[in-house]
Amino acid sequence: MKNKFAMRLSELIAESGKTQNAICSDLHIAKQKLSNWKTGYTEPCMDDLMMLALYFEVTSDYLLGLEDETGAKHDFEEK
């Protein structure tokens, strides 16, 4: 099962209308790096997270699943 970041990144890539190759070229990253993020195999470091947020014009909190597309913050229930 994909984590929230991987799901959001996959959605943003699909909504962008760009190929993964084009996005990798724009961001100057390896195709494998984007693929690993998209599948949830790895997660980006802080610098890469900021780069993705700026590229897709979303907040890092949105990418991490801490807020929705309106900017509303999510509360996490303790278990």
Steps between C-alpha positions, in 0.01 A plus 500: 500500500631842406558764764325836482804671344527241222127524425507881488811505281343250259187715478700818437703332227182377330330840533804681358452340159878459477691178461721380781797548266406866448459558874837338570659717235339813645616411852842365396446172681540137398193315376556230761485758780156623392381144445613400851314795652188429296487135605580576865826305487690806626406847621661831408737693722393846617663679205330270251167538678528879468596464133192285432271740687627795298485307173141383546397827674375328815613513860730244654223435754270403213761261360545344842126460554482752785250720318248463221487687171318792667778544756294367789721321752423144600475396863661173592332290762728329748451125528 
